[in-house]
Amino acid sequence: MDAKKRKGVGFGIFLACSSAVATGTFGIFLHYLSAFGLSDDTVTLIGPVFMFIAFLLIALIKDRRLLLAPKKLYYFTMIVVSGFVLYPLYNFTYVRVFANLPMAIASLFHFSNSIVLVFLMRILFKQKITKEKLICCVLAIVGIMLVLQVITFGAVAPDDSVPITSMGIFWGVAVACALAFVYSIDYFHISHDVPVITTQIYACLCSSIILLITSNPAAVGQNIMESVSANGAIVIVVALVYCAVLMWSYYSITACYNYIDASYGALTFVLEPSVAAILGFIILHETLTPLQMLGIAIAVCAIVYMQYSEGKREKAELAAQAKATGLNQDSANANPEVDVE
């Protein structure tokens, strides 16, 4: 990681963790929105549309230059490659993997994008595959397997009506690779000085266009009115809070690439199922087993180790830079130059 990306590593990890925690709350919001009678199509559509409008307003109020990319090439990568290819591909594989595998196994494959990212970051951006990254990967995988109850050590696991098939595994690998490429293209934009707000405006615009074409906007509007009529303004309040949390999740995971590489950002999402499990236990009175609590502890250890190892690496590099600067200054003092005008 270059000096620019390494500056503020701790803040970058904080941003990524906040995105993971925000994502972990989605299940609670979706539970209540579904209870209010909002359909899946409605909930799927309101998120990107809300975010596009919100990010667009921020750009118009703060600085209209945020609507512009530094180079014309980035319009192509943001709109065509990211907005109309990679994001739809990820959404397509996401639906397929959860339809063809048990939820826990599908979630594990979904998280495995972080493993794919470690190698993609090496291939595409020349980021080193360090032992610290590999240790974080191992801790994260073990932690998430315990939280999702993929491994139970003889304890009774939740029943799954969906069998594990070769097609399901194919979609599992596909969703991991698709999400890894989504994170990679976002990292590409941020590493080339495309503002975070700019990337989000175009990503949400493309998502909104695709969803408006593939869904029935009139039916979505009718569904919202019926839900508000039956339940009152609380539907609007919960939907707006959900969209705001969704917006922060998207913004913060993209913003963290200013400080850490994408593989570390993805690894922090080991916190997502941990937060979901804790909130499910507290709010929805779901079961939280001792093994799940152990998995949550291991997940936290992965984040703590990531913070420690990257913080140590950052301090070492800053010390080396300071030493090099001091040597250059001493050399300049020893060999003063006389300016002749």
Beta strands, then each sheet from edge to edge (+ up, - down):
end
